[in-house]
């Protein structure tokens, strides 16, 4: 019959004769012969809440001379009690020094009967030179004492002597422990512990109030719900705190990190080596190459920068297989203009009739655009009396900080609306838009001219920019008039009722919507393509919505706003037509 007792060896049997040397040898297996405190809170010394001449020695475990010593309950140390002092040779002098006193545990192992007790002693500042680490004292705390003017009082406790930092609390040099599942944090037991959690498959460090995963403690990772994602996915944090796959289509959707653990308690790695990152299909990523966030396949990487936005995300270390790589991840700042919640710098600038300055047979007034990002804006001018959109004689960018509006007469009150990304946050308004299709036929009202109204109540007051295009040709058109019928309706007037128009009204609103502001330079010369006696250049607008964009152009050489011969929209491009190829144009697109 087989025995239920496995083969074994024992250091101490229950019925063997007592031999303290053997017991101490077992203790040395844990301490490696070093004196020390078991945990960060073991035998801690704290201030006494009832007296400024006492401290409290709290329970805990220490190891001294290979002996395990358990202080089982709180012990009050009274600085006015001579029995608590080391070598009180002159009791009349008593508690009489300022500086740092030591609280020590005095114990020396000896085979004696009765067995020696461990004592909690006070060492005065003038006696601290007698302390030697590894001697008969185990340092527990330094206690700062000051003279109040009438008596000596305790003011603080410290883990070491500030004058001699080597005199400090000493802890056992133990290895990390293991837990099947991380237990509820208990400060007295867990502060300072380093534990591997088997179910969590991660290392954890015990802070004063919680467990923190090793990666999160170092700043390399953070915890988040990664359910529905895969390890290696590049993700970004949305405004509601949840995650989404990152893509270089907007600066707001660029990557914040890489999923390194999937689950409701998942992890996102924000720096360092990351494995199994998916490659964009057809991308030739090889070891040593710089890699970028993909614009085409969300959550993946490529070796090519995208346009108009790009984001550097690290360097390829190794190719795992045909679809994934190991990378040294580094979150680069998004390149390109844009983002969500673009604040509008100037909702309105009022140019009153009395403020016009005569110049060259015309009249002008200046508008401060200091906060606009390098002239990257769209300008609309309205008659303050009729609420009609008007075309000034000219609009000139005098500098990066001054916009000049020219008029043939100086008798009108105008409102100038400027929409674009700013250099600083202005209020709580955001660029937003309303897009509406105005169908041909009976939808148009009136007997000629004809009009239709667009509800713009979601915008804050005046509309900052309006763009209309013919849906059949894709061309930008200019309505006969554009007028505010009320604070919530924009009225579009046309000479005929046979066209279907797509109208985008852009202004400010209180709701942050996904918005791009893009500034593109169309250089002169060979960049223009000749066709039918005219010249054109294309601007890639695939990152914008198909309908919700407005744009403005100005001549970089003269600073004046210009009207091209034609503007034609397609699904992914805006084509700008000019009569000559000698102009260098700046194009601002907002959508």
C-alpha angles and dihedrals in degrees: 000000000000119000121240089213113092122217109274150155126224131204096198127020120206092240098040119115114270114264115172093193089065092049091049090050089057090051090052088060085071102034100037086222095300124127113233153135118271101223137002093262098039112119090353116175117222137176117273108242091210101050140027091211097058139065131194125235106209127211122272149112130281134171117224125171088349090303122125108226120192118196098203104191142012115291122197117220111204116202090202093057114091092204090068096060132091111240098347094188095160108040091175090067092052122153096005114132135085120218135057119335120193126229106207137174108230117205136143120185115239136159097238141129117260093034116239117263127223112243130204106222139181117229113199121226091253089055101045091097086075090066115103122174107244093025127110093294128074110205112234106166146339114234120204115217128190136181109249094196093264105037145002112268138183113244106171148352127226138191090233142015107268089210093051107024091183088069098081147121110295122210131197114267096232129162125245118285130223133235126186089217123003110264125226107281115259114184097208090056107025109038105112095012120136110206138175111220109210097197092044092043091217142097119254133199122209112232122185093274109016151012115263124193111243094243093050091047091056094044092245094113141016131204122250141145103274096171110143094027130096131231107269097031115137108227141176133210114250126214091265091054096253125119133250134178110273123237133173093239096102132015087237093059098051120122125282095178149323127272108248099167129028123218145069086293093042128152133234116202113214101182140014137033114352125180134213098020109171119242122223109255111270094011115136101219113169134170113290096022122127110241134209137197112270121244094192103048114035117232096018137102135234138185092235130081114236128219141267087003129030136169129198109220105175144278132305112248102176140353108241096188139319093299107033144044139194110241142188095233121214123165109231124197113261113259119220135044124288146055141156125305098023107190119226113232102201116024088181141352114198115216105194124204092248095057102065118120119211116235130162095340091311136083131235145181128193128231122204110237097168093133096047113103105252097314090307096149148101119238128207126180124204133188104243092211103045097026087228122144108244134194111227119219086252142343114213132189098217090180140332088283104037130063116189122205116202123201132179090231134031099218104088132097108221137183116212118202120196122188125187147100116302138216090233138024110269116194120302101298122119136193109262136159145211118212121193136169116225107203124213124251124023094009088077115082130207132046098268132348093047131209144191128191127228121203107235098164090125089067121080103249120296119036112242100207138006129196125183126188135181107247093210096053102023089228126140111245135188114232119222090249138352114206143168108239089184139336090283103038132067113200120210116200122201132179090227136029097218100092131086110216134194109210126193117194115191125193144124126303139167094242119084110229130181104273136171126202110191129180116199128182117215104200123214125249126026094010088076116082117219117229131158094345092308134088131230143185127192126225118203108235099165090121091061128076112267094247112017105082137104126188144193134194134203134180108251092206097053101023091228124132112244138197113225121220089254143346118208125188126209132172094277107009144055112211116207116202123201133179090228137028096220098089125097106207135193112211121196116197122186125182 
